[in-house]
Amino acid sequence: MNNDFPLDEEKIDGYVKIDRYNPDKINRIAAHYADILEALGENPARAGLAKTPERVAKALQYLTHGYDLDASEILRGAMFEEEYSQMVVVKDIEVYSMCEHHMLPFFGKAHVAYIPNGHIVGLSKIPRVVDIYARRLQVQERLTNEIRDCIQQTLNPVGVAVVIECKHLCMCMRGVQKQNSVTTTSAFTGEFAHERTRSEFLRLITASLG
């Protein structure tokens, strides 16, 4: 995220909430949302809605802050030489994103694996990469490929595997209104193109350690 954004601090019950935002963008987006509320038949000046355009503008900027971040740079900042050559799996990574077709949320879990080729990466950086691409207007298919490609191109591992499972509110709240549907996408490179390696990965992400 752009570090030049001013800080908006609000202390609530001893907790300091800090938001980073660009005031020019907030004002532009908020002005449009006031018009949208009016077009929907609402009164944007009434008490309950008076600050809604600004709140929505700040929420949208936060939900799309991935545009301001470089996922490859995040990975390069935590790469370490290591001879470990077995599969590394980070599973059940929470995913929250926005469908670019209707600007409604989709959410679920991502499972990511790679096989090192002389370098490993700090484990927390894998969820960071997922978040950076998820915090943009997305389609799940592209999100899956972007995570795969970033890890492959930056770490140059023997292979990368990504599986994402999400519920899409554009399917649950409108359109076909199928509340229980889940969309699964996958993307593989290198060794994960082989059935044996891919099967091991799929077994690991569905296994319970308990």
C-alpha positions in Angstrom: 0.0 0.0 0.0 1.2 3.5 -0.7 2.9 4.7 2.5 2.2 8.3 1.7 -1.4 7.8 2.7 -2.3 9.8 5.8 -3.4 7.9 8.9 -6.9 8.1 10.2 -6.8 7.0 13.9 -9.9 6.4 16.0 -9.7 5.1 19.6 -12.6 2.8 20.4 -12.7 1.0 23.8 -9.0 1.2 24.2 -8.3 -0.1 20.7 -6.7 2.2 18.2 -8.1 1.6 14.7 -5.7 2.8 12.0 -6.8 3.1 8.4 -4.6 4.2 5.5 -6.3 6.0 2.7 -5.9 8.5 -0.1 -8.3 11.4 0.6 -8.6 12.5 -3.0 -9.7 9.0 -4.0 -12.1 8.8 -1.0 -13.7 12.1 -2.0 -14.1 11.0 -5.7 -15.6 7.7 -4.8 -17.9 9.1 -2.1 -19.4 11.7 -4.5 -20.4 8.9 -6.9 -21.9 6.9 -4.1 -24.1 9.8 -3.0 -25.5 9.9 -6.5 -26.0 6.1 -6.5 -28.0 6.3 -3.2 -30.2 8.9 -4.7 -30.7 6.9 -7.9 -31.8 4.0 -5.8 -34.5 6.1 -4.3 -32.8 6.9 -1.0 -32.1 10.2 0.6 -28.3 10.4 1.0 -28.7 13.3 3.5 -30.7 11.4 6.1 -29.0 10.5 9.4 -28.4 6.8 8.6 -26.8 7.5 5.2 -25.1 10.8 5.7 -21.6 9.2 6.1 -22.3 6.1 4.1 -20.6 7.3 0.9 -17.4 8.1 2.8 -17.6 4.7 4.6 -18.1 2.8 1.4 -15.3 4.7 -0.3 -12.9 3.8 2.5 -14.1 0.2 2.5 -13.5 -0.1 -1.2 -10.1 1.4 -1.1 -9.1 -1.1 1.7 -10.7 -4.0 -0.1 -8.7 -3.2 -3.3 -5.4 -2.2 -1.6 -3.6 -5.1 -3.4 -3.1 -2.8 -6.4 -0.6 -0.9 -4.4 1.5 -3.9 -3.4 4.1 -6.0 -5.2 3.7 -9.7 -4.3 7.1 -10.6 -5.9 8.9 -8.1 -3.7 7.2 -9.5 -0.6 8.6 -13.0 -1.5 12.1 -11.7 -2.4 12.3 -10.0 1.0 12.1 -13.4 2.8 13.9 -15.9 0.6 16.5 -18.1 2.2 19.0 -20.6 0.8 18.0 -24.1 2.0 18.6 -27.6 0.8 15.1 -28.8 1.7 13.5 -30.4 -1.4 10.2 -31.8 -0.2 6.8 -30.3 -0.6 5.9 -27.3 1.5 2.1 -26.8 2.0 0.3 -23.9 3.5 -3.4 -24.8 3.5 -6.7 -23.2 4.7 -5.6 -19.6 3.9 -8.6 -17.4 4.2 -9.6 -15.6 1.0 -11.7 -12.5 0.8 -12.1 -10.9 -2.6 -14.4 -8.9 -4.8 -16.0 -10.2 -8.0 -15.1 -7.8 -10.8 -18.4 -8.5 -12.7 -20.8 -7.4 -9.9 -18.5 -6.0 -7.2 -19.9 -8.5 -4.7 -17.7 -10.5 -2.4 -16.4 -14.0 -2.8 -14.7 -15.8 0.0 -13.3 -19.2 1.0 -9.9 -20.8 1.4 -6.7 -21.2 -0.6 -4.3 -24.1 -0.4 -0.8 -23.4 -1.7 2.3 -25.7 -2.1 5.7 -25.5 -3.7 8.7 -27.8 -3.9 11.9 -25.8 -3.2 14.8 -25.6 -5.6 17.5 -24.2 -3.4 15.4 -21.5 -1.8 12.6 -21.5 0.7 10.4 -18.5 1.7 9.1 -17.3 5.1 5.8 -19.1 5.6 3.8 -16.0 6.4 4.7 -14.6 2.9 2.5 -17.2 1.1 -0.7 -15.9 2.7 0.5 -12.4 2.0 0.8 -13.2 -1.7 -2.8 -14.6 -1.6 -4.0 -11.4 0.1 -2.2 -9.1 -2.3 -4.0 -10.6 -5.3 -7.3 -11.2 -3.6 -7.5 -7.5 -2.5 -8.2 -6.5 -6.1 -11.2 -6.8 -8.3 -11.0 -10.4 -9.4 -12.3 -13.5 -10.9 -11.4 -16.7 -9.1 -9.7 -18.2 -12.1 -7.3 -15.4 -12.6 -6.6 -15.1 -8.9 -5.6 -18.8 -8.8 -3.2 -18.3 -11.8 -1.7 -15.1 -10.4 -0.8 -16.7 -7.1 0.8 -19.7 -9.0 2.7 -17.5 -11.4 4.1 -15.2 -8.7 5.5 -18.0 -6.7 6.9 -19.8 -9.7 8.6 -16.8 -11.2 10.0 -15.4 -8.0 11.2 -18.6 -6.2 11.8 -20.7 -9.3 10.8 -23.9 -7.4 10.5 -27.4 -8.8 6.7 -26.9 -8.9 3.8 -24.9 -7.5 0.2 -26.0 -6.7 -2.7 -23.7 -5.9 -6.3 -24.8 -5.1 -9.0 -22.2 -4.2 -12.5 -23.0 -2.9 -14.9 -20.1 -2.6 -18.5 -19.1 -2.3 -19.6 -16.2 -4.5 -22.3 -13.8 -3.3 -23.1 -13.0 -6.9 -24.4 -16.6 -7.1 -25.9 -16.7 -3.6 -27.7 -13.3 -3.4 -28.7 -12.7 -7.0 -28.8 -14.5 -10.3 -29.3 -18.3 -9.7 -29.4 -17.8 -5.9 -27.7 -21.1 -5.1 -26.6 -20.5 -1.5 -24.7 -23.8 -1.1 -22.6 -23.8 -4.3 -18.8 -23.7 -4.0 -16.4 -23.0 -6.8 -13.1 -24.8 -6.9 -10.2 -23.7 -9.1 -6.7 -25.2 -9.4 -3.4 -24.3 -11.1 -0.2 -26.3 -11.2 3.4 -26.1 -12.6 6.4 -28.4 -12.8 6.3 -31.5 -10.7 2.6 -30.9 -9.8 1.7 -31.7 -13.4 2.5 -35.3 -12.5 -0.3 -37.4 -11.1 1.7 -38.8 -8.2 2.8 -35.4 -6.9 -0.5 -33.7 -7.5 -2.3 -36.6 -5.6 0.0 -36.2 -2.6 -0.8 -32.5 -2.5 -4.5 -33.1 -2.7 -4.3 -35.7 0.0 -2.4 -33.3 2.3 -4.9 -30.5 1.9 -7.8 -32.7 2.7 -6.2 -34.6 5.6 -6.9 -33.8 9.2 -3.9 -33.7 11.6 -6.2 -34.7 14.4 
